Amino acid sequence: SSIHKMYRTVKATSGRQIFQPLHSFRAAEKELLPGFHDFEWQPALKNVSPCCKVGIINGLSGWTSALDDAPADTITRRFRYDVALVSALKDLEEDIMEGLRDSRLDDSVCTSGFSIMIKESCDGMGDVSEKHGGGPALPEKAVRFSFTIMSVTLVTDDMEGEVTIFTEPKPNSELSCKPLCLMFVDESDHETLTAVLAPIVAERNAMKESRLILSIGGLPRSFRFHFRG
């Protein structure tokens, strides 16, 4: 559903149809998309709005350029990083609760000490041009930045080591890979890629210094994130 909504937005902006989603995607419930759930960061994320209800945003909204720079020759749409992570965690809510039960842990006591390992990936999607399409002149290639929740572990004061609550069984599957940003750009254009991804990197760095408070299994629980790419 996240992929469909993002591609549909890109099509409306650019006039290009680069992905034909299944009909079932169109009927997806609103709560499956980032921007539906309430959460909190302690401390608050630096230079990031505390608003939770944030859907698809213009990936160039954080673009900073000098007066003599050429305008950005790309269209990009993305989710705010923390909002997308919250949505992905809520997708795993049942798996996390099942992992606590399988580890014989009292879920009413385990409200802190959760650690999330995130794998990031940036993939070129090849030629997405349409020979008969209209719209603005744009690079004919697209790049997708995405992430996968690889594992959820738990460490508490009365435990000698960490307990693995969840491990992604298919880390390379398209179903476990959550889209974060889609852009029209050649993957060899490192300057544009760096500029577009700069706000995402800033949000990631802010999350490293804070902890997420999110309701899982009916109780607020705290999570810390670790990233690798």
Backbone hydrogen bonds in HBPLUS format (Angstrom, degrees):
<---DONOR---> <-ACCEPTOR-->    atom                        ^
c    i                          cat <-CA-CA->   ^        H-A-AA   ^      H-
h    n   atom  resd res      DA  || num        DHA   H-A  angle D-A-AA Bond
n    s   type  num  typ     dist DA aas  dist angle  dist       angle   num
A0005-LYS N   A0001-SER O   3.03 MM   4  6.20 169.8  2.04 151.5 153.7     1
A0006-MET N   A0002-SER O   3.10 MM   4  6.24 163.0  2.13 149.4 154.1     2
A0007-TYR N   A0003-ILE O   2.97 MM   4  6.15 169.2  1.98 157.9 160.9     3
A0008-ARG N   A0004-HIS O   2.89 MM   4  6.00 156.7  1.95 152.4 159.2     4
A0009-THR N   A0005-LYS O   3.09 MM   4  6.26 151.3  2.18 142.2 149.1     5
A0010-VAL N   A0006-MET O   3.04 MM   4  6.35 157.8  2.09 149.3 155.2     6
A0011-LYS N   A0007-TYR O   2.92 MM   4  6.16 155.6  1.98 147.6 154.3     7
A0012-ALA N   A0008-ARG O   3.04 MM   4  6.28 157.4  2.10 144.7 150.2     8
A0013-THR N   A0009-THR O   3.11 MM   4  6.34 144.7  2.24 144.2 153.3     9
A0014-SER N   A0010-VAL O   2.85 MM   4  5.94 164.4  1.87 156.0 160.3    10
A0015-GLY N   A0011-LYS O   2.68 MM   4  5.01 148.3  1.78 140.7 147.1    11
A0025-PHE N   A0022-LEU O   3.03 MM   3  5.51 142.0  2.18 109.1 119.0    12
A0026-ARG N   A0023-HIS O   3.02 MM   3  5.47 130.7  2.27 107.8 119.5    13
A0027-ALA N   A0024-SER O   3.23 MM   3  5.37 140.1  2.40 100.0 110.4    14
A0028-ALA N   A0025-PHE O   3.15 MM   3  5.34 162.9  2.18 113.0 114.2    15
A0032-LEU N   A0029-GLU O   3.12 MM   3  5.73 163.7  2.15 116.1 121.2    16
A0033-LEU N   A0030-LYS O   3.09 MM   3  5.75 164.7  2.11 119.7 124.3    17
A0040-GLU N   A0213-ILE O   3.06 MM 173  5.08 148.1  2.16 142.5 149.7    18
A0213-ILE N   A0040-GLU O   2.72 MM 173  5.08 166.6  1.74 164.2 163.0    19
A0042-GLN N   A0211-ARG O   2.97 MM 169  5.43 164.7  1.99 154.8 159.3    20
A0211-ARG N   A0042-GLN O   3.04 MM 169  5.43 147.1  2.16 124.5 134.1    21
A0054-VAL N   A0052-CYS O   2.96 MM   2  5.73 134.0  2.17 105.7  92.1    22
A0057-ILE N   A0078-ARG O   2.83 MM  21  5.53 172.6  1.84 168.0 170.5    23
A0078-ARG N   A0057-ILE O   3.02 MM  21  5.53 161.5  2.06 154.4 159.6    24
A0061-SER N   A0058-ASN O   3.04 MM   3  5.45 165.3  2.07 119.6 121.2    25
A0059-GLY N   A0076-THR O   2.86 MM  17  4.87 159.4  1.90 125.4 125.8    26
A0063-TRP N   A0060-LEU O   2.97 MM   3  4.94 162.8  2.00 111.3 113.6    27
A0069-ASP N   A0066-ALA O   3.08 MM   3  5.30 162.0  2.11 109.2 114.6    28
A0184-PHE N   A0075-ILE O   3.00 MM 109  5.60 155.0  2.07 151.6 159.5    29
A0077-ARG N   A0182-LEU O   2.97 MM 105  5.55 154.2  2.03 158.8 165.7    30
A0182-LEU N   A0077-ARG O   2.89 MM 105  5.55 167.4  1.91 168.1 172.2    31
A0079-PHE N   A0180-LEU O   2.91 MM 101  5.46 151.7  1.99 154.1 160.4    32
A0084-ALA N   A0080-ARG O   2.99 MM   4  6.23 157.5  2.04 159.7 166.7    33
A0085-LEU N   A0081-TYR O   2.98 MM   4  6.27 153.6  2.05 151.1 158.6    34
A0086-VAL N   A0082-ASP O   3.01 MM   4  6.23 156.0  2.07 146.2 152.1    35
A0087-SER N   A0083-VAL O   3.14 MM   4  6.41 160.8  2.18 146.1 150.5    36
A0088-ALA N   A0084-ALA O   3.01 MM   4  6.27 155.6  2.07 146.0 152.6    37
A0089-LEU N   A0085-LEU O   2.88 MM   4  6.13 153.7  1.95 149.7 156.9    38
A0090-LYS N   A0086-VAL O   2.94 MM   4  6.20 158.8  1.98 153.1 158.7    39
A0091-ASP N   A0087-SER O   3.08 MM   4  6.33 141.0  2.24 139.3 149.7    40
A0092-LEU N   A0089-LEU O   2.90 MM   3  5.08 134.1  2.11  99.6 113.0    41
A0093-GLU N   A0090-LYS O   3.20 MM   3  4.93 165.6  2.22 102.5 105.0    42
A0095-ASP N   A0092-LEU O   3.02 MM   3  5.16 112.7  2.49 101.1 117.8    43
A0096-ILE N   A0092-LEU O   2.88 MM   4  6.12 157.5  1.93 163.7 170.8    44
A0097-MET N   A0093-GLU O   3.07 MM   4  6.32 165.1  2.09 153.0 156.5    45
A0098-GLU N   A0094-GLU O   2.91 MM   4  6.04 156.3  1.97 146.2 153.3    46
A0099-GLY N   A0095-ASP O   2.87 MM   4  6.02 148.4  1.97 141.5 150.3    47
A0100-LEU N   A0096-ILE O   3.04 MM   4  6.37 148.1  2.15 146.4 154.2    48
A0101-ARG N   A0097-MET O   3.11 MM   4  6.41 159.0  2.16 146.2 151.4    49
A0102-ASP N   A0098-GLU O   2.87 MM   4  6.09 160.9  1.90 151.2 156.8    50
A0103-SER N   A0099-GLY O   3.06 MM   4  6.15 138.6  2.24 136.5 146.6    51
A0105-LEU N   A0100-LEU O   2.96 MM   5  5.26 169.8  1.97 156.3 156.3    52
A0104-ARG N   A0101-ARG O   2.95 MM   3  4.93 158.0  2.00 106.2 111.5    53
A0109-VAL N   A0106-ASP O   2.98 MM   3  5.52 155.7  2.04 115.8 123.4    54
A0110-CYS N   A0106-ASP O   3.16 MM   4  6.43 151.1  2.25 151.1 159.9    55
A0111-THR N   A0109-VAL O   2.93 MM   2  5.82 124.7  2.25 112.6  96.5    56
A0222-SER N   A0111-THR O   2.87 MM 111  6.32 147.7  1.97 140.9 149.5    57
A0155-VAL N   A0113-GLY O   3.02 MM  42  5.01 152.0  2.10 126.5 135.0    58
A0224-ARG N   A0114-PHE O   3.00 MM 110  6.37 149.8  2.09 141.9 150.1    59
A0115-SER N   A0153-THR O   2.82 MM  38  5.16 157.5  1.87 145.1 148.4    60
A0153-THR N   A0115-SER O   2.91 MM  38  5.16 165.4  1.93 150.7 155.3    61
A0116-ILE N   A0224-ARG O   2.77 MM 108  6.08 163.6  1.80 166.4 171.8    62
A0226-HIS N   A0116-ILE O   2.81 MM 110  6.07 149.7  1.90 169.9 177.8    63
A0117-MET N   A0151-SER O   3.08 MM  34  5.34 165.2  2.10 145.8 149.8    64
A0150-MET N   A0117-MET O   2.85 MM  33  5.49 148.8  1.95 155.5 163.6    65
A0118-ILE N   A0226-HIS O   2.75 MM 108  6.00 162.9  1.78 163.5 169.6    66
A0228-ARG N   A0118-ILE O   2.84 MM 110  6.20 144.2  1.96 161.8 173.6    67
A0119-LYS N   A0148-THR O   2.93 MM  29  5.19 168.8  1.95 153.9 157.0    68
A0148-THR N   A0119-LYS O   2.82 MM  29  5.19 143.7  1.96 144.8 156.4    69
A0120-GLU N   A0228-ARG O   2.76 MM 108  6.15 154.8  1.82 148.2 156.9    70
A0121-SER N   A0146-SER O   2.94 MM  25  5.41 156.8  2.00 150.1 148.4    71
A0146-SER N   A0121-SER O   2.86 MM  25  5.41 167.2  1.87 161.3 165.6    72
A0123-ASP N   A0144-ARG O   2.86 MM  21  5.35 159.6  1.90 158.4 156.8    73
A0144-ARG N   A0123-ASP O   2.87 MM  21  5.35 166.4  1.89 154.9 157.8    74
A0125-MET N   A0142-ALA O   2.79 MM  17  5.32 170.0  1.80 156.7 153.5    75
A0128-VAL N   A0140-GLU O   2.83 MM  12  5.57 164.1  1.86 144.3 149.9    76
A0133-GLY N   A0130-GLU O   3.19 MM   3  5.04 158.7  2.23 101.4 107.9    77
A0185-VAL N   A0141-LYS O   2.90 MM  44  5.58 121.6  2.25 126.1 141.3    78
A0143-VAL N   A0183-MET O   2.89 MM  40  5.47 156.1  1.95 155.5 163.3    79
A0183-MET N   A0143-VAL O   3.02 MM  40  5.47 158.7  2.07 157.4 163.5    80
A0145-PHE N   A0181-CYS O   2.84 MM  36  5.04 165.4  1.86 149.6 154.7    81
A0180-LEU N   A0145-PHE O   2.88 MM  35  5.67 156.7  1.93 152.5 153.8    82
A0181-CYS N   A0145-PHE O   3.01 MM  36  5.04 156.4  2.07 146.8 147.4    83
A0147-PHE N   A0178-LYS O   2.97 MM  31  5.29 153.4  2.04 140.9 148.4    84
A0178-LYS N   A0147-PHE O   2.73 MM  31  5.29 164.7  1.75 168.1 163.1    85
A0168-GLU N   A0150-MET O   2.88 MM  18  5.12 170.1  1.89 142.3 143.3    86
A0152-VAL N   A0166-PHE O   2.84 MM  14  4.93 152.7  1.92 139.1 141.1    87
A0165-ILE N   A0152-VAL O   2.72 MM  13  5.42 147.6  1.82 149.1 160.2    88
A0166-PHE N   A0152-VAL O   3.10 MM  14  4.93 153.0  2.17 140.0 140.9    89
A0154-LEU N   A0163-VAL O   2.83 MM   9  5.21 145.5  1.94 141.4 153.0    90
A0163-VAL N   A0154-LEU O   2.88 MM   9  5.21 162.4  1.92 147.4 152.4    91
A0159-MET N   A0156-THR O   3.16 MM   3  5.36 163.0  2.19 114.3 115.3    92
A0173-SER N   A0170-LYS O   3.06 MM   3  5.39 166.5  2.08 117.6 120.6    93
A0176-SER N   A0173-SER O   3.25 MM   3  5.50 138.7  2.43 101.8 111.6    94
A0189-ASP N   A0186-ASP O   2.83 MM   3  5.39 165.2  1.85 122.8 127.9    95
A0190-HIS N   A0188-SER O   3.00 MM   2  5.60 127.7  2.28 106.8  91.6    96
A0193-LEU N   A0189-ASP O   3.08 MM   4  6.29 169.3  2.09 156.9 160.3    97
A0194-THR N   A0190-HIS O   2.87 MM   4  5.89 162.6  1.90 146.1 150.7    98
A0195-ALA N   A0191-GLU O   3.10 MM   4  6.29 157.5  2.15 142.7 148.8    99
A0196-VAL N   A0192-THR O   2.90 MM   4  6.08 166.0  1.92 158.6 161.8   100
A0197-LEU N   A0193-LEU O   2.95 MM   4  6.02 159.6  1.99 151.0 156.7   101
A0198-ALA N   A0194-THR O   3.04 MM   4  5.91 118.3  2.44 136.4 149.2   102
A0200-ILE N   A0197-LEU O   3.04 MM   3  5.19 118.4  2.43 102.4 118.0   103
A0201-VAL N   A0197-LEU O   2.95 MM   4  6.25 157.6  2.00 159.3 166.2   104
A0202-ALA N   A0198-ALA O   2.97 MM   4  6.23 155.9  2.02 151.3 158.1   105
A0203-GLU N   A0199-PRO O   2.98 MM   4  6.22 154.4  2.04 144.3 150.6   106
A0204-ARG N   A0200-ILE O   2.91 MM   4  6.16 156.3  1.96 148.3 155.3   107
A0205-ASN N   A0201-VAL O   2.92 MM   4  6.17 162.5  1.95 151.9 156.0   108
A0206-ALA N   A0202-ALA O   3.03 MM   4  6.24 151.0  2.12 143.2 151.1   109
A0207-MET N   A0203-GLU O   3.08 MM   4  6.31 151.1  2.16 146.0 153.1   110
A0208-LYS N   A0204-ARG O   3.20 MM   4  6.53 138.1  2.38 144.9 155.8   111
A0209-GLU N   A0206-ALA O   3.20 MM   3  5.60 148.1  2.30 106.8 115.1   112
A0210-SER N   A0207-MET O   3.24 MM   3  5.23 168.3  2.26 109.3 110.4   113
A0212-LEU N   A0223-PHE O   2.81 MM  11  5.01 155.1  1.87 154.7 153.8   114
A0223-PHE N   A0212-LEU O   2.82 MM  11  5.01 146.7  1.93 139.2 150.1   115
A0214-LEU N   A0221-ARG O   2.96 MM   7  5.50 163.5  1.99 156.9 158.1   116
A0221-ARG N   A0214-LEU O   2.89 MM   7  5.50 161.2  1.92 133.6 138.2   117
A0216-ILE N   A0219-LEU O   2.97 MM   3  5.64 156.7  2.02 156.0 148.7   118
A0219-LEU N   A0216-ILE O   3.46 MM   3  5.64 169.6  2.47 107.0 109.9   119
